[in-house]
Amino acid sequence: MKRYSKDFLILFSGQTISNLGNQIYLIALPWLVYELTHSSFDMGTISAIMALPDLLFALIIGTIIDRYNRKRILWIASFIQLIIVLIIPILFITNMLEIYHIYITGFLYSSATLIFITCYRSCIPDLTDEDSLVEVNSLIQLSLTLIKMIGPLLAGIIIANFGIVEGFMVDAFTYFLLIICIFNTKLPKEKVRKRNTFFFDDLKNGITFTLGSKILRYLIWLVLIVNIGMSIALSLMVFHLRGDGNLSANQVGYVYSISGIFSLGFTLFAPKIARKMGSMSAISLACMISGLGLLFIPFTQNIILKGITLGLITGGGTLGAIYINSMLQKQVPSEYLGRVFATTQMISRVSVPLALVVGGWGSETRFGVSGMFIISSFIVILSTLGFYLKMKLVNDSKRKGEIQV
């Protein structure tokens, strides 16, 4: 395994710790909503509110990241998250906490998270060499997968044994550590950015750059369509396992545990796969793996096979995220990277509500839940084949700067 730069390891360590703390936030916040309202509508509302920044501000945030000092943006975003996480327990302790406070802080927290994640991804090329990008993104994805497996368990233990307020305090402390890591990270001196352009001119230029490149245009369409197919299926997964599969709650947990192990395996093999094929072929393979998993899962019967096929779905998605991030970091010039990442993030979010509506409607018709899985698989497989064939017509050069407007 290649050695990582000291500065990348410092920033990565801080981000990993804060991601672990974020698992407490993701459990404690809906818990508080339930304690305040006992309303499933309010719990759904806070989820919708936290998804809004991706739709409303992604392009603006991407432009900010491309115009200003990225290290400063990282610590400002982290400081905002720290303050927001502290506000909630303070209001709770003083008996002043109302549901609208959670709506507001949830929106602000999600906005700050979007800023940090987009900026973090945009900084990676400055912290590692080009040949190590897939390996670095695999490490990042591996940490996220592990955190999603152990984080909720740790969060539940902390909240159950110490309380919600203490859980938020632990989360706040992880952001404090992240801020220290950011201050101790040395980003290479950034290229002087043009200051003689207006903000909205830069925003427009970012959109023009992204849509003017055939590679980026086809990739965004792939992200949109594949996310629709994947979101349809994943939103119905529990219904399929409990209804069609007639599994108990414990058995559903086993299925997800097995799939998590498979996702880990895919992450570990990501660099090796990337070395054997080009970026576009690797992205196509990842999406095809997910599509085949969607196709097979309605026909599997026992728990182990269910877990394996779900592992194909989530593992393919994990590989896709690694290869797409690596390709963008490798081929997109640094001065456009924030806007390109923000655009892909926004597109992925736009697909989710549409997929939920389609999935809910389709499962209530003669297609049923299993039928929607098959439809989802064809959406993913056909869009992947179309993407791969289109890429055959495009010069897929690996050199930076090859993407032209």
Beta strands, then each sheet from edge to edge (+ up, - down):
end
